[in-house]
Every structure is written in structure tokens, then in C-alpha cells.
């Protein structure tokens, strides 16, 4: 069975596709989809335009038109906050299709996913933004409080160190959960509660892979951050890289984990093979033992053939 929930997943690459080592397959896909990933990066970059407009309004107009400027800036930031999750979900669906090597009309897939997954992705997006704001605030507030306590020799700064570390730890867990949450939002019909439960579980189950993915993402973004810090004119580079490629790396590394622990068990429970897989082996790492064949068969209900077929098809609905 899957970790939490009993919902359906999507179809993907053909079962007879040749095996490739993940390292070589990643670079092959990244090369083949190079320009498309740049387009994804540009799409993510343009989605931040309302925030840039809000900063511009505050910077240039807040002194002369304080109330109006703050109102406009607040509205722009609110629009960004509401749409943030939907944008990430749409880009995630496109990148997932790249990983599965499915033919994809990028903008059509993006907008379709944005609309169909808006509610769940909006919730996840707000969670991410709140956590980001909390971390940024902690970096600003806690060091100042600790420095003030030390300066005045009041003592008791240890609690603020603990709070600071706790905030960072929670932020890391939420970040790892986000790696999986958006993928499950666009790939399954799980409820939001089960998506969050699965995301939390997978964050620890694949801790080694998640840690490596997170460190690589931070390293890449950090390199580009330092580059543009010392050479501000290179800020334009963020329009093309590295966000899209980091997102592609996250999807490439994390989606197989979802296949193994969430999607594959869904099909195994029904005696089927996940159509996304090129092979059915999972290295013996199932979380739960498959009890198929040990249960007692229940008598079939006395319903018409057409009614039974209709219910069966509905139960096995597959989304892409």
C-alpha cells in the first residue's frame, strides 16, 4: 500500500524503454531539454515581477504617497503569495514530464496544472513563504538579541541560540517536504493531509538523497548569489539560470522516491505494474509488506455487469 491515502497516479514512460544509469540519464535529459529548462527558469523569474514592482513602489513612492504606496505594494505581494504555489506546481508538472520523457506542450501543461492544482499548491506555497519569512526574520532578529544580551551582560542568550537552531531545523524539514509535496500534488489525487504526511515521511526515508539534493541546490544557488553580489551587472543571469536547473535536479532525484513508496504500492495493491516504470524491481525497499494473496476473498456483490465495470473503472482512474 502507499504511505498515506489510496489515490491514483499518472502514466509515464513506456515499460520497454532501455535502462540507463541515473547519472548519465540526468545529463542526457538536461542536455536534451536545455532550452526548455531555460524557458522554465524564465517563467519562474517572470512570476516574481509583482514583488519587484512592490519593491519599486515602496522605494520610489512611499515617502510622498505613503498610504497608497503601501496599499499597492501589499496587493502586489498578496498576488504573488497566492499564485506562488500554482506557478511552482505548473513548472513541477512540466519538469516531471521531462524526467518521464513524455511529450509536453509546455505552456498548455503549465496553465492546465496551475488551474487544476491551484487550491493545494496555493496552500503549500503559503506554507513555504511563511517559513521563508520566518527564517529570514530569525537571521535578522536572533543575532541582534544575542548581541544585545552579551553587550549588557544579562545572560540567558542560550535560549535564543536554541530557538535559532530550531527555526533552521524546521525550515530544512519544510524545504525537504516541498521537494515531494508539489510532485505529489501534480502526480496524484491524494488529499492535502496525506500529501503533507507523505512529504514528511519521505523527507526522512530518503534522507541521504534529500540531503545531497539540498546541499547541491544550496551550493549552486550560493555560487550564483555570490557571483551577482560581487558583479551586480550579472543579475540578468538569474533570468536564464540557475533556478530551472536546480528545480529539474530536485524533480529528477525525488520523483523516483515517490514512485517507489507512493505510486508503485498503489498499483501493486491492485496486481498491476506502474506504467511509469521501465522495470518492476525496487531493490527490496518497500516500506510495507504486500499481503496480496493472504486475504480471504469476499463474495462478489450482485450487481449488473455494466454497473460493476463502471465502478471499477472509476476506482482505477489514472491521471497524467
C-alpha positions as CSV (number, residue, x, y, z in Angstrom):
1,X,0.0,0.0,0.0
2,X,1.1,3.6,-0.3
3,X,2.3,5.6,2.6
4,X,-0.9,7.5,3.3
5,X,-4.0,7.6,1.1
6,X,-5.2,5.3,-1.6
7,X,-5.5,7.5,-4.7
8,X,-4.3,7.3,-8.2
9,X,-1.2,8.4,-10.1
10,X,-0.2,9.3,-13.6
11,X,1.1,7.4,-16.6
12,X,4.6,7.9,-17.9
13,X,7.4,6.3,-20.0
14,X,7.0,3.0,-21.7
15,X,7.9,-0.2,-19.9
16,X,10.3,-1.3,-22.7
17,X,12.5,1.8,-22.5
18,X,16.2,1.0,-22.1
19,X,17.8,1.2,-18.7
20,X,20.3,4.0,-18.0
21,X,22.3,4.9,-15.0
22,X,20.8,7.8,-13.2
23,X,23.9,10.0,-13.5
24,X,24.1,9.6,-17.3
25,X,20.4,9.8,-17.8
26,X,20.3,13.1,-15.8
27,X,22.9,14.7,-18.1
28,X,21.3,13.3,-21.2
29,X,17.9,14.7,-20.2
30,X,19.4,18.1,-19.1
31,X,21.2,18.4,-22.4
32,X,18.1,17.4,-24.5
33,X,15.8,19.8,-22.6
34,X,18.4,22.5,-22.1
35,X,16.5,25.3,-23.8
36,X,13.1,24.1,-22.3
37,X,14.6,24.3,-18.8
38,X,15.8,27.8,-19.5
39,X,12.2,28.6,-20.5
40,X,11.0,27.2,-17.2
41,X,13.6,29.4,-15.4
42,X,12.3,32.5,-17.3
43,X,8.8,31.6,-16.4
44,X,9.7,31.4,-12.7
45,X,11.6,34.6,-13.0
46,X,8.7,36.5,-14.5
47,X,6.4,35.2,-11.8
48,X,8.4,37.4,-9.4
49,X,7.6,40.6,-11.3
50,X,4.9,41.6,-8.8
51,X,7.4,41.5,-6.0
52,X,9.8,43.6,-7.9
53,X,7.1,46.1,-8.7
54,X,6.2,46.2,-5.0
55,X,9.8,47.0,-4.0
56,X,9.9,49.7,-6.7
57,X,6.7,51.3,-5.5
58,X,8.0,51.4,-1.9
59,X,11.4,52.6,-2.9
60,X,10.2,55.5,-5.1
61,X,6.8,56.5,-3.8
62,X,6.5,55.6,-0.1
63,X,7.8,59.0,1.2
64,X,5.4,61.1,-0.9
65,X,2.4,58.7,-1.1
66,X,2.8,56.5,1.9
67,X,-0.6,55.0,2.3
68,X,-1.3,54.5,-1.4
69,X,2.2,53.1,-2.0
70,X,1.9,50.6,0.9
71,X,-1.5,49.5,-0.3
72,X,-0.3,48.9,-3.8
73,X,2.8,47.1,-2.6
74,X,0.7,44.9,-0.2
75,X,-1.7,44.0,-3.1
76,X,1.2,43.0,-5.4
77,X,2.8,40.9,-2.7
78,X,-0.5,39.2,-1.9
79,X,-1.0,38.4,-5.6
80,X,2.5,36.8,-5.6
81,X,1.8,34.9,-2.4
82,X,-1.5,33.4,-3.8
83,X,0.0,32.5,-7.2
84,X,3.4,31.3,-6.0
85,X,2.3,27.7,-5.3
86,X,0.5,27.4,-8.6
87,X,3.5,28.6,-10.5
88,X,5.7,26.1,-8.8
89,X,3.2,23.3,-9.4
90,X,2.9,24.1,-13.1
91,X,6.7,24.2,-13.5
92,X,7.0,21.0,-11.5
93,X,4.5,19.2,-13.8
94,X,6.4,20.2,-16.8
95,X,9.8,19.1,-15.3
96,X,8.2,15.8,-14.2
97,X,7.1,15.2,-17.8
98,X,10.7,15.9,-18.9
99,X,12.0,13.3,-16.4
100,X,9.4,10.8,-17.6
101,X,10.2,11.7,-21.2
102,X,6.6,12.4,-22.0
103,X,5.8,14.7,-25.0
104,X,4.9,18.0,-23.4
105,X,3.4,21.3,-24.7
106,X,5.0,23.4,-22.0
107,X,2.6,26.4,-21.6
108,X,-0.5,24.2,-22.1
109,X,0.7,21.8,-19.4
110,X,1.7,24.7,-17.2
111,X,-1.6,26.5,-17.3
112,X,-3.7,23.3,-17.0
113,X,-1.8,22.3,-13.9
114,X,-1.9,25.8,-12.5
115,X,-5.7,25.8,-12.7
116,X,-6.4,22.2,-11.7
117,X,-3.9,22.1,-8.8
118,X,-4.4,25.7,-7.6
119,X,-6.0,25.0,-4.3
120,X,-3.5,22.5,-2.9
121,X,-0.5,24.3,-4.5
122,X,-1.6,27.6,-3.0
123,X,-1.7,26.1,0.5
124,X,1.8,24.6,0.0
125,X,3.0,27.9,-1.4
126,X,1.8,29.9,1.5
127,X,3.5,27.4,3.9
128,X,6.8,27.8,2.0
129,X,6.5,31.6,2.1
130,X,5.7,31.8,5.8
131,X,8.6,29.6,6.5
132,X,10.9,31.6,4.3
133,X,9.8,34.8,6.1
134,X,10.4,33.2,9.5
135,X,13.9,32.1,8.6
136,X,14.8,35.5,7.2
137,X,13.4,37.1,10.3
138,X,15.4,34.8,12.5
139,X,18.6,35.6,10.8
140,X,17.9,39.3,11.4
141,X,16.4,39.2,14.9
142,X,18.1,36.5,16.9
143,X,21.7,37.7,16.3
144,X,20.7,41.2,17.3
145,X,19.1,39.9,20.5
146,X,22.0,37.7,21.3
147,X,24.5,40.6,20.7
148,X,22.4,42.9,22.9
149,X,22.3,40.4,25.8
150,X,26.1,39.8,25.6
151,X,26.7,43.6,25.5
152,X,24.7,44.2,28.6
153,X,26.0,41.0,30.3
154,X,22.4,39.9,31.1
155,X,23.0,36.3,30.5
156,X,20.4,33.8,29.2
157,X,21.3,34.0,25.5
158,X,21.4,30.2,25.2
159,X,17.6,30.1,24.7
160,X,17.9,32.3,21.6
161,X,20.6,30.0,20.2
162,X,18.2,27.1,20.7
163,X,15.3,29.0,19.1
164,X,17.5,30.0,16.1
165,X,18.7,26.4,15.6
166,X,15.1,25.1,16.0
167,X,13.8,27.6,13.4
168,X,16.5,26.5,10.9
169,X,15.8,22.8,11.5
170,X,12.1,23.2,10.9
171,X,12.9,25.2,7.8
172,X,15.1,22.4,6.4
173,X,12.4,19.9,7.0
174,X,9.7,22.0,5.4
175,X,12.1,22.5,2.4
176,X,12.6,18.8,2.0
177,X,8.8,18.3,2.3
178,X,8.4,20.8,-0.5
179,X,10.6,18.7,-2.8
180,X,7.9,16.0,-2.6
181,X,4.7,17.9,-1.9
182,X,4.5,19.7,-5.3
183,X,5.4,16.5,-7.1
184,X,2.6,14.6,-5.4
185,X,0.1,17.5,-5.9
186,X,0.7,17.2,-9.7
187,X,1.0,13.4,-9.9
188,X,-1.6,12.0,-7.6
189,X,-5.1,12.6,-6.3
190,X,-4.2,12.5,-2.6
191,X,-5.8,14.8,-0.2
192,X,-3.7,17.7,1.2
193,X,-3.4,16.0,4.5
194,X,-2.0,12.8,3.0
195,X,0.3,14.8,0.8
196,X,1.8,16.6,3.8
197,X,2.1,13.2,5.7
198,X,3.8,11.5,2.8
199,X,6.1,14.5,2.3
200,X,7.2,14.4,5.9
201,X,7.7,10.7,5.8
202,X,9.7,10.7,2.5
203,X,11.9,13.6,3.9
204,X,13.3,11.1,6.4
205,X,13.0,7.9,4.4
206,X,15.3,9.2,1.7
207,X,17.3,11.4,4.0
208,X,20.7,10.7,2.3
209,X,19.4,11.5,-1.2
210,X,17.4,14.5,0.1
211,X,20.4,15.9,2.0
212,X,22.6,15.6,-1.1
213,X,20.0,17.2,-3.2
214,X,19.6,20.1,-0.8
215,X,23.3,20.7,-0.4
216,X,23.8,20.7,-4.2
217,X,20.9,23.1,-4.6
218,X,22.2,25.5,-1.9
219,X,25.7,25.2,-3.4
220,X,24.6,26.1,-6.9
221,X,22.3,28.9,-5.8
222,X,25.0,30.2,-3.4
223,X,27.6,30.3,-6.2
224,X,25.3,32.4,-8.4
225,X,24.3,34.5,-5.5
226,X,28.0,35.4,-4.7
227,X,28.7,36.0,-8.4
228,X,25.9,38.5,-8.7
229,X,26.8,40.1,-5.3
230,X,30.3,40.9,-6.4
231,X,29.3,41.6,-10.1
232,X,25.8,43.2,-9.9
233,X,25.6,43.6,-13.6
234,X,25.4,39.8,-13.9
235,X,22.0,39.9,-12.2
236,X,20.4,39.3,-15.6
237,X,21.8,35.8,-15.5
238,X,19.1,34.8,-13.0
239,X,16.5,35.2,-15.8
240,X,18.0,32.1,-17.5
241,X,19.8,30.1,-14.8
242,X,20.1,28.5,-12.2
243,X,16.6,28.2,-10.8
244,X,15.2,26.0,-13.6
245,X,18.1,23.6,-13.5
246,X,18.0,23.3,-9.7
247,X,14.3,22.5,-9.9
248,X,15.0,19.9,-12.6
249,X,17.6,18.3,-10.4
250,X,15.2,18.2,-7.5
251,X,12.4,16.6,-9.6
252,X,14.9,14.1,-11.1
253,X,16.2,13.0,-7.7
254,X,12.9,13.0,-5.8
255,X,10.3,11.6,-8.2
256,X,11.7,8.1,-8.2
257,X,11.3,8.1,-4.4
258,X,7.6,8.9,-4.8
259,X,7.3,6.2,-7.4
260,X,8.8,3.6,-5.1
261,X,6.9,4.4,-1.9
262,X,3.7,6.0,-3.0
263,X,2.9,5.2,-6.7
264,X,4.2,1.7,-7.1
265,X,2.4,0.3,-4.0
266,X,-0.8,1.8,-5.3
267,X,-0.5,-0.4,-8.4
268,X,0.9,-3.4,-6.6
269,X,-2.1,-3.4,-4.3
270,X,-4.2,-3.9,-7.4
271,X,-1.9,-6.5,-9.0
272,X,-0.8,-4.0,-11.7
273,X,2.5,-2.6,-12.8
274,X,3.1,1.1,-12.6
275,X,3.2,2.2,-16.3
276,X,5.8,4.8,-15.4
277,X,8.4,2.2,-14.7
278,X,10.9,0.8,-17.1
279,X,11.2,-2.2,-14.8
280,X,9.4,-3.5,-11.8
281,X,12.2,-4.1,-9.3
282,X,12.5,-1.9,-6.3
283,X,15.6,-3.3,-4.5
284,X,13.5,-4.7,-1.7
285,X,13.0,-1.4,-0.1
286,X,9.2,-1.4,0.3
287,X,8.0,0.2,3.5
288,X,5.1,-2.2,3.9
289,X,4.8,-5.9,3.2
290,X,2.5,-6.7,0.3
291,X,-0.2,-9.0,1.8
292,X,-1.7,-9.8,-1.6
293,X,-2.9,-13.4,-1.8
294,X,-3.2,-13.8,2.0
295,X,-6.5,-12.2,2.5
296,X,-9.9,-14.0,2.3
297,X,-11.8,-13.3,-0.9
298,X,-15.1,-11.5,-0.3
299,X,-18.2,-12.6,-2.2
300,X,-18.9,-10.6,-5.3
301,X,-21.9,-8.2,-5.0
302,X,-25.0,-8.9,-7.1
303,X,-24.8,-6.0,-9.5
304,X,-25.1,-5.7,-13.2
305,X,-22.0,-6.1,-15.3
306,X,-22.2,-2.6,-16.6
307,X,-22.5,-1.1,-13.1
308,X,-19.6,-3.2,-11.8
309,X,-17.4,-2.2,-14.7
310,X,-18.3,1.5,-14.3
311,X,-17.3,1.4,-10.6
312,X,-14.2,-0.5,-11.2
313,X,-13.1,2.0,-13.9
314,X,-13.8,4.9,-11.6
315,X,-11.7,3.3,-8.8
316,X,-8.8,2.8,-11.1
317,X,-8.9,6.2,-12.6
318,X,-5.4,7.4,-13.7
319,X,-4.4,11.0,-14.1
320,X,-1.5,12.3,-16.1
